[in-house]
Amino acid sequence: MVFIVVADPDSRRCPNCDRLEKELQVVKAQLSAKDARVHTLEERVTELEGYVFGRHHKPQGPAKKPGAKPGHPGWFRPKPTAIDRVEDVTLEECPDCHEALSMSETLEEHVQEDVVLPVPQVTLYRKRVYWCKKCKKNVMGRGSGEMPRGQIGPEAKSIADFLRYRIKVTQRDIGKILKGLFGLSVSMGAVQGFHTQTRVLAQPLHDSLQDQLRKEPAAYADETGAPLNGTNGWTWLFASRRIALYHTHPSRGGKVVQDVLGKTYDGILSTDFYSGYNRSIQAKAKQKCLEHLDRDLEKLLIKFPAGHPTFAWAKRVRDFFQEARTLYDAYRAGTLTGDQLAQEAERFENELSTFIQLKAPEPDIRRLSKRLARHQNELLTFLNHPDLVSPDNNYAERLIRPCVIFRKLTGGFRSKTGTDNHNVLMSLQQTAHLNGKDPLALFRSILTAKPNTLSLDCCLSP
């Protein structure tokens, strides 16, 4: 008889089997959860790419071939309309084999543009002295291009001003340029003196420019850091579509806004959300930069997953303002009439209040809702006045960019004189540029004009 003994399976298990099996089940569950999380994040990344790159974003492919598309007409430099000098080019012998040549009937023409560097010109002004019976004093005339009591003429000084405040060249390098190109030796202190002399003559013009800015129908404002002799300072920009006014001050407070535009401004003021523009000035209307708001909403879309309430709220608010900006673009492109835009503006103003959730449980929603509530009447002004202001403050940021470059090159200001020179000469040359006028010619006219004859016509268009 054969006996078969069947062993109990549990009798062969080690003491740790139960514990290890439980740990394995936990690990499997964790991996499954992580796989689901990865899948969710991949879907979210795809969705965010649509926000960042637009609906028509395509994966990056082969690099685009440089140059214009096939069939596109090429660009060629236009031929000059006037010839200043004619030179006949002849040969006596072949330049290759030095053999004698016989002249043909063919005549080739080659037009070339170039600059002619001037040399310093020393002028002696022989000034006749006259006696005035009424004033009972000697008087003299002023020669053409003469700078009274100055050893350097207006051309060199206006070039120095142009290089400094239009091209952003350091004073040391301005001296090198005047020496290298024109053979005129000047010290760095002399260059600073050139700027100061131009600024003193242009100060009344600058003051008139500030008065005119206060009468403009709309103004943009922004500010950037400007160290003053090692301490913190700020360069402010206040600009309309035809005027740019720069003002450097140790403070970033709202008092500066009042000093430039006044306590009340009968126009539309477009700024970012910096609090210095809020209560410091009473304007006819205000427009806050939607680009700054859009960046904060984008951060929430990146921070939270697609199913989170904060993500859903941020997406709704962002889509709302993007639609408003699309209508503005349509009006500017001529595909939407003013009446149609006005109707849409009323609808948007009524809908804006639905996004303000001051009692929402999510802190980010409450934080941005407070901003929307605080500036509720300053977010859609561009729909009611599309010909005066835009939905962002990019115009002011572009105009203040030269001051940022100036700060990086110079490290800031070293004296009040340098600050005053910057405020006046930067404002005038930028205003001239906005009006299609030559800043170099502006500086020249400031230096050569007779006393009390300068007007805003030299930098403003009619």
C-alpha positions as CSV (number, residue, x, y, z in Angstrom):
1,M,0.0,0.0,0.0
2,V,1.3,3.4,-1.0
3,F,0.6,6.4,1.1
4,I,0.8,9.9,-0.5
5,V,1.5,12.7,1.9
6,V,0.3,16.1,0.7
7,A,2.2,18.9,2.5
8,D,0.3,21.9,3.7
9,P,1.3,24.9,1.4
10,D,1.3,27.3,4.3
11,S,3.8,25.1,6.1
12,R,6.5,26.0,3.5
13,R,6.0,29.8,3.8
14,C,8.7,31.8,5.5
15,P,7.7,34.1,8.4
16,N,8.1,37.2,6.2
17,C,5.9,36.1,3.3
18,D,2.8,37.7,4.5
19,R,4.5,41.0,5.2
20,L,6.3,41.0,1.8
21,E,3.0,40.2,-0.1
22,K,1.4,43.2,1.6
23,E,4.3,45.5,0.7
24,L,4.2,44.3,-2.9
25,Q,0.5,45.1,-3.1
26,V,1.2,48.6,-1.8
27,V,4.0,49.1,-4.3
28,K,1.8,48.0,-7.2
29,A,-0.9,50.4,-6.1
30,Q,1.6,53.2,-5.9
31,L,2.9,52.5,-9.4
32,S,-0.6,52.4,-10.8
33,A,-1.4,55.8,-9.2
34,K,1.8,57.2,-10.6
35,D,1.0,55.9,-14.1
36,A,-2.3,57.7,-13.9
37,R,-0.6,60.9,-12.6
38,V,1.8,60.8,-15.5
39,H,-1.0,60.3,-18.0
40,T,-2.8,63.3,-16.5
41,L,0.3,65.5,-16.6
42,E,0.9,64.6,-20.3
43,E,-2.6,65.7,-21.1
44,R,-2.1,68.9,-19.2
45,V,1.2,69.7,-21.0
46,T,-0.5,69.3,-24.3
47,E,-3.3,71.6,-23.2
48,L,-0.8,74.2,-21.9
49,E,1.1,74.1,-25.2
50,G,-2.0,75.3,-26.8
51,Y,-2.2,78.3,-24.4
52,V,1.5,79.2,-24.8
53,F,2.0,78.6,-28.5
54,G,-1.6,79.0,-29.8
55,R,-4.1,76.6,-31.3
56,H,-2.0,76.0,-34.4
57,H,1.2,75.1,-32.6
58,K,3.0,72.3,-34.4
59,P,6.0,70.2,-33.2
60,Q,9.3,71.8,-34.2
61,G,10.4,70.4,-37.5
62,P,13.3,71.0,-39.8
63,A,14.8,74.5,-39.6
64,K,13.3,77.0,-42.1
65,K,15.5,77.9,-45.0
66,P,16.9,81.4,-44.6
67,G,15.7,84.1,-46.9
68,A,12.4,84.9,-48.5
69,K,9.9,82.3,-49.9
70,P,10.3,81.2,-53.5
71,G,8.8,83.7,-55.9
72,H,9.0,86.5,-53.4
73,P,10.5,89.7,-55.1
74,G,14.0,90.4,-54.0
75,W,15.1,93.6,-52.2
76,F,17.6,95.9,-53.7
77,R,19.0,99.2,-52.6
78,P,17.4,102.0,-54.5
79,K,19.6,104.0,-56.8
80,P,20.4,107.5,-55.6
81,T,18.4,110.2,-57.4
82,A,21.3,112.7,-57.4
83,I,25.0,112.4,-58.3
84,D,27.4,114.6,-56.3
85,R,30.6,113.7,-58.1
86,V,31.5,112.1,-61.4
87,E,34.9,110.4,-62.0
88,D,36.0,109.2,-65.4
89,V,38.0,105.9,-65.1
90,T,40.5,105.3,-67.9
91,L,43.3,102.8,-68.5
92,E,46.6,103.2,-70.4
93,E,47.5,99.5,-70.4
94,C,45.9,96.1,-69.5
95,P,46.0,95.6,-65.7
96,D,46.8,91.9,-66.2
97,C,49.4,91.7,-69.0
98,H,50.3,95.4,-69.3
99,E,49.7,95.4,-73.1
100,A,48.5,98.6,-74.8
101,L,44.7,99.0,-75.1
102,S,42.4,100.2,-77.8
103,M,39.2,102.1,-76.7
104,S,35.8,100.6,-77.3
105,E,32.4,102.3,-77.6
106,T,31.1,100.6,-74.4
107,L,30.8,102.7,-71.3
108,E,30.0,101.1,-67.9
109,E,28.6,103.1,-65.1
110,H,28.9,102.2,-61.4
111,V,27.1,104.3,-58.7
112,Q,28.5,104.1,-55.2
113,E,27.4,105.8,-51.9
114,D,29.8,106.7,-49.2
115,V,30.4,109.1,-46.4
116,V,32.9,111.9,-46.5
117,L,34.5,112.5,-43.1
118,P,34.9,116.2,-42.4
119,V,38.0,117.7,-40.8
120,P,37.9,120.2,-38.0
121,Q,37.4,123.8,-39.3
122,V,38.7,126.7,-37.3
123,T,36.7,129.9,-37.8
124,L,37.8,133.4,-36.8
125,Y,34.8,135.7,-36.1
126,R,35.9,139.3,-36.5
127,K,33.1,141.0,-34.6
128,R,32.5,144.8,-35.0
129,V,31.7,146.5,-31.8
130,Y,28.8,149.0,-31.8
131,W,27.5,151.6,-29.3
132,C,23.8,151.6,-28.4
133,K,22.7,155.0,-27.3
134,K,19.5,153.7,-25.7
135,C,21.1,150.8,-23.8
136,K,24.2,152.8,-23.3
137,K,26.5,149.9,-23.9
138,N,28.6,148.2,-26.5
139,V,26.9,145.4,-28.5
140,M,28.1,142.9,-31.1
141,G,26.5,140.5,-33.6
142,R,26.6,136.7,-33.6
143,G,28.2,134.9,-36.4
144,S,26.7,132.0,-38.4
145,G,27.2,128.9,-36.3
146,E,28.9,130.8,-33.5
147,M,28.7,129.7,-29.9
148,P,29.4,132.8,-27.8
149,R,32.3,132.2,-25.4
150,G,32.7,128.7,-26.7
151,Q,35.8,127.2,-28.2
152,I,33.9,124.2,-29.7
153,G,31.2,124.8,-32.3
154,P,27.6,123.5,-32.4
155,E,28.2,120.7,-34.9
156,A,30.6,118.9,-32.6
157,K,28.4,119.5,-29.6
158,S,25.2,118.3,-31.3
159,I,27.0,115.2,-32.5
160,A,28.1,114.5,-28.9
161,D,24.5,115.0,-27.7
162,F,23.2,112.7,-30.4
163,L,25.7,109.9,-29.6
164,R,25.0,110.1,-25.9
165,Y,21.2,110.3,-25.8
166,R,20.1,108.7,-29.1
167,I,22.8,106.0,-29.6
168,K,23.7,105.5,-25.9
169,V,27.4,105.9,-26.2
170,T,29.5,106.6,-23.1
171,Q,31.2,110.0,-22.7
172,R,34.6,108.4,-22.8
173,D,33.8,106.7,-26.2
174,I,32.3,110.0,-27.5
175,G,35.7,111.6,-27.1
176,K,37.3,108.7,-28.9
177,I,34.8,109.0,-31.8
178,L,35.3,112.8,-32.1
179,K,39.1,112.2,-32.2
180,G,39.1,109.1,-34.5
181,L,36.6,110.3,-37.1
182,F,36.9,114.1,-37.0
183,G,40.4,114.7,-35.5
184,L,38.9,116.8,-32.7
185,S,40.4,116.3,-29.3
186,V,38.0,116.8,-26.3
187,S,38.2,115.5,-22.7
188,M,35.4,113.5,-21.0
189,G,34.7,116.5,-18.8
190,A,34.3,118.7,-21.9
191,V,31.7,116.2,-23.3
192,Q,29.7,116.5,-20.1
193,G,29.9,120.3,-20.5
194,F,28.5,120.0,-24.0
195,H,25.4,118.2,-22.7
196,T,25.0,120.7,-19.9
197,Q,25.1,123.6,-22.2
198,T,22.5,122.1,-24.5
199,R,20.3,121.2,-21.6
200,V,20.4,124.8,-20.2
201,L,19.3,126.2,-23.6
202,A,16.6,123.5,-24.0
203,Q,15.1,123.7,-20.5
204,P,12.3,126.1,-21.5
205,L,11.5,123.8,-24.4
206,H,11.3,120.8,-22.0
207,D,9.0,122.7,-19.6
208,S,6.7,123.5,-22.5
209,L,6.7,119.9,-23.5
210,Q,5.6,118.9,-20.0
211,D,2.7,121.4,-20.2
212,Q,1.7,120.0,-23.5
213,L,1.7,116.5,-22.2
214,R,-0.9,117.4,-19.6
215,K,-3.2,118.4,-22.4
216,E,-2.8,115.1,-24.4
217,P,-6.0,112.9,-24.5
218,A,-4.1,109.8,-23.3
219,A,-0.8,109.0,-21.6
220,Y,1.2,105.9,-20.8
221,A,3.5,105.6,-17.8
222,D,6.2,103.2,-16.6
223,E,9.3,103.4,-14.4
224,T,12.7,101.6,-14.1
225,G,15.6,101.7,-11.7
226,A,18.2,104.4,-12.1
227,P,20.9,104.5,-9.4
228,L,21.8,108.0,-8.2
229,N,25.4,108.1,-7.1
230,G,25.2,104.6,-5.6
231,T,21.7,105.0,-4.0
232,N,18.4,103.8,-5.4
233,G,16.5,106.0,-7.8
234,W,14.0,105.7,-10.6
235,T,13.5,107.0,-14.1
236,W,9.9,107.5,-14.9
237,L,8.4,107.7,-18.4
238,F,5.2,109.6,-19.2
239,A,4.3,109.5,-22.9
240,S,1.5,110.1,-25.4
241,R,1.6,109.0,-29.0
242,R,3.7,112.1,-29.9
243,I,5.4,113.1,-26.6
244,A,7.9,111.3,-24.4
245,L,8.9,112.8,-21.1
246,Y,11.5,111.2,-18.9
247,H,11.8,112.2,-15.2
248,T,14.5,110.8,-12.8
249,H,13.7,111.0,-9.1
250,P,15.0,109.3,-5.9
251,S,11.4,108.2,-5.1
252,R,9.1,105.7,-6.6
253,G,6.1,107.1,-4.8
254,G,2.9,108.5,-6.3
255,K,4.0,112.1,-5.6
256,V,6.2,111.9,-8.7
257,V,3.1,111.2,-10.9
258,Q,1.5,114.3,-9.5
259,D,4.7,116.4,-10.1
260,V,4.6,115.5,-13.8
261,L,0.9,115.1,-14.7
262,G,-0.7,117.0,-11.8
263,K,-3.2,115.8,-9.3
264,T,-5.9,115.6,-12.0
265,Y,-5.5,114.6,-15.6
266,D,-8.2,115.2,-18.1
267,G,-7.3,112.2,-20.2
268,I,-6.8,108.4,-20.1
269,L,-3.9,107.1,-18.1
270,S,-2.5,103.7,-19.1
271,T,-0.2,101.9,-16.6
272,D,0.6,98.6,-15.0
273,F,-0.8,97.5,-11.6
274,Y,1.8,99.4,-9.5
275,S,0.0,101.1,-6.6
276,G,1.8,104.4,-7.2
277,Y,-0.6,105.1,-10.0
278,N,-3.8,104.3,-8.1
279,R,-4.7,107.1,-5.7
280,S,-2.0,109.6,-6.6
281,I,-3.8,111.0,-9.6
282,Q,-7.4,111.5,-10.6
283,A,-7.8,110.8,-14.3
284,K,-10.7,110.9,-16.7
285,A,-10.3,107.2,-17.1
286,K,-7.6,104.6,-16.5
287,Q,-6.5,101.5,-18.3
288,K,-4.5,98.7,-16.6
289,C,-2.1,96.5,-18.5
290,L,-3.8,93.2,-19.4
291,E,-0.5,91.7,-20.3
292,H,0.6,91.8,-16.7
293,L,-2.7,90.2,-15.6
294,D,-2.4,87.5,-18.3
295,R,1.0,86.5,-17.0
296,D,-0.4,86.0,-13.5
297,L,-3.2,83.9,-14.9
298,E,-0.8,81.8,-16.9
299,K,1.2,81.0,-13.7
300,L,-2.0,79.6,-12.2
301,L,-2.6,77.4,-15.3
302,I,0.9,76.0,-14.9
303,K,0.6,75.6,-11.1
304,F,-2.7,73.7,-10.9
305,P,-3.9,70.6,-12.7
306,A,-6.7,70.8,-15.3
307,G,-9.4,69.6,-12.9
308,H,-8.6,72.0,-10.1
309,P,-11.1,74.9,-9.4
310,T,-8.3,77.5,-9.6
311,F,-7.3,76.2,-13.0
312,A,-10.9,76.4,-14.3
313,W,-11.3,79.9,-12.9
314,A,-8.0,81.2,-14.4
315,K,-8.8,79.7,-17.8
316,R,-12.2,81.3,-17.9
317,V,-10.8,84.7,-16.9
318,R,-8.0,84.5,-19.4
319,D,-10.3,83.5,-22.2
320,F,-12.6,86.4,-21.3
321,F,-9.8,89.0,-21.7
322,Q,-8.3,87.4,-24.7
323,E,-11.7,87.6,-26.4
324,A,-11.9,91.3,-25.5
325,R,-8.5,91.9,-27.0
326,T,-9.5,90.0,-30.2
327,L,-12.4,92.4,-30.6
328,Y,-10.0,95.3,-30.2
329,D,-7.7,93.9,-32.8
330,A,-10.6,93.4,-35.2
331,Y,-11.7,97.0,-34.7
332,R,-8.1,98.2,-35.4
333,A,-7.9,96.0,-38.5
334,G,-11.2,97.5,-39.8
335,T,-13.3,94.4,-39.6
336,L,-15.4,95.6,-36.7
337,T,-17.2,98.9,-36.6
338,G,-17.2,101.4,-33.7
339,D,-20.9,100.7,-33.0
340,Q,-20.4,97.0,-32.9
341,L,-17.4,97.4,-30.5
342,A,-19.5,99.6,-28.2
343,Q,-22.2,96.9,-28.0
344,E,-19.6,94.3,-27.2
345,A,-18.0,96.6,-24.6
346,E,-21.3,96.8,-22.7
347,R,-21.6,93.0,-22.6
348,F,-18.1,92.6,-21.4
349,E,-18.5,95.1,-18.6
350,N,-21.6,93.3,-17.4
351,E,-19.9,89.9,-17.5
352,L,-16.7,91.0,-15.7
353,S,-18.3,91.1,-12.3
354,T,-19.1,87.3,-12.6
355,F,-15.4,86.5,-12.2
356,I,-15.0,88.3,-8.9
357,Q,-15.1,85.7,-6.2
358,L,-13.9,87.3,-3.0
359,K,-15.1,84.5,-0.8
360,A,-13.8,81.6,-2.8
361,P,-12.0,78.9,-0.7
362,E,-9.0,79.0,-3.0
363,P,-6.5,81.7,-1.9
364,D,-5.2,82.4,-5.5
365,I,-8.8,83.0,-6.7
366,R,-9.4,85.4,-3.8
367,R,-6.1,87.2,-4.4
368,L,-6.7,87.9,-8.1
369,S,-10.4,88.6,-7.5
370,K,-9.4,91.4,-5.2
371,R,-7.4,92.9,-8.0
372,L,-10.3,92.6,-10.5
373,A,-12.6,94.2,-8.0
374,R,-10.2,97.0,-7.2
375,H,-9.6,97.9,-10.9
376,Q,-13.0,96.8,-12.3
377,N,-13.5,100.1,-14.1
378,E,-9.9,100.2,-15.4
379,L,-9.7,96.9,-17.3
380,L,-11.9,97.4,-20.3
381,T,-11.4,101.1,-21.0
382,F,-9.7,100.2,-24.3
383,L,-13.0,98.9,-25.6
384,N,-14.7,102.2,-25.1
385,H,-11.7,104.3,-26.3
386,P,-10.0,102.1,-28.9
387,D,-8.5,105.0,-30.7
388,L,-6.7,106.4,-27.6
389,V,-5.4,103.4,-25.6
390,S,-4.5,99.8,-26.1
391,P,-5.2,96.9,-23.7
392,D,-1.5,96.7,-22.7
393,N,1.3,99.0,-21.6
394,N,3.8,97.8,-24.2
395,Y,4.1,101.2,-25.7
396,A,5.5,102.7,-22.5
397,E,7.8,99.6,-21.9
398,R,9.3,100.1,-25.4
399,L,9.9,103.8,-24.8
400,I,11.6,103.2,-21.4
401,R,13.8,100.4,-22.8
402,P,16.5,102.9,-23.9
403,C,16.8,104.0,-20.2
404,V,17.4,100.4,-19.2
405,I,20.2,100.1,-21.8
406,F,21.6,103.5,-20.7
407,R,21.7,102.2,-17.1
408,K,23.5,99.0,-18.1
409,L,26.1,100.9,-20.0
410,T,26.8,103.7,-17.4
411,G,25.8,102.0,-14.1
412,G,23.5,105.0,-13.3
413,F,24.0,108.7,-12.6
414,R,26.9,110.3,-10.7
415,S,25.5,113.8,-10.2
416,K,22.3,115.9,-10.3
417,T,23.7,117.6,-13.4
418,G,23.9,114.3,-15.3
419,T,20.4,113.5,-14.2
420,D,19.0,116.8,-15.3
421,N,20.8,116.5,-18.7
422,H,19.3,113.0,-19.2
423,N,15.8,114.1,-18.3
424,V,15.7,117.1,-20.7
425,L,17.8,115.8,-23.7
426,M,16.3,112.3,-23.7
427,S,12.8,113.7,-23.6
428,L,13.4,116.1,-26.5
429,Q,15.2,113.7,-28.8
430,Q,12.7,110.9,-28.2
431,T,9.8,113.3,-28.9
432,A,11.5,114.4,-32.1
433,H,11.9,110.8,-33.2
434,L,8.2,110.0,-32.5
435,N,7.3,112.9,-34.7
436,G,9.6,111.9,-37.6
437,K,12.1,114.7,-37.0
438,D,15.9,114.3,-36.9
439,P,17.2,114.4,-33.3
440,L,20.6,115.6,-34.5
441,A,19.0,118.5,-36.3
442,L,17.1,119.2,-33.1
443,F,20.2,119.5,-31.0
444,R,21.8,121.7,-33.7
445,S,18.9,124.1,-33.7
446,I,18.9,124.3,-29.9
447,L,22.5,125.3,-29.9
448,T,22.3,127.8,-32.7
449,A,18.8,129.4,-32.1
450,K,18.6,133.0,-31.0
451,P,17.4,133.6,-27.5
452,N,13.6,133.1,-26.9
453,T,13.0,131.8,-30.4
454,L,12.7,128.1,-29.8
455,S,9.2,126.5,-30.0
456,L,7.7,123.1,-29.8
457,D,7.6,123.1,-33.6
458,C,11.2,121.9,-33.7
459,C,10.3,118.5,-32.1
460,L,6.5,118.2,-32.6
461,S,4.6,117.7,-35.9
462,P,1.6,119.9,-36.6
